[in-house]
Amino acid sequence: MAFSVVPPALEAFSAANAAAAQAVAEAGAADHAANLASATTALGPIGAEYLAAYAPAQAANFTATLAVAQLHAAIGMATESAKAAFVATDNG
């Protein structure tokens, strides 16, 4: 059985992951800002105790969201590196 790589398919996979990384990061940033702003507005000074507990949880959620974005970016970069190695090997 022969091993075969299709460079354009790897390029498409890499591009999809790069786009996913950007989309997840942008959506996460917007969601993070909107959630904190809406909770602060809705709860006001009376909700200060709740916000003190909520803010770290929201920050942890945002950190995890950015980690997912970074993972997509890393997958895209690793795919590009693998593609380059396959092409270099094939071209001798």
Secondary structure by P-SEA (a helix, b strand, c coil): cbbbbbaaaaaaaaaaaaaaaaaaaaaaaaaaaaaaaaaaaaacccaaaaaaaaaaaaaaaaaaaaaaaaaaaaaaaaaaaaaaaaaaaaac
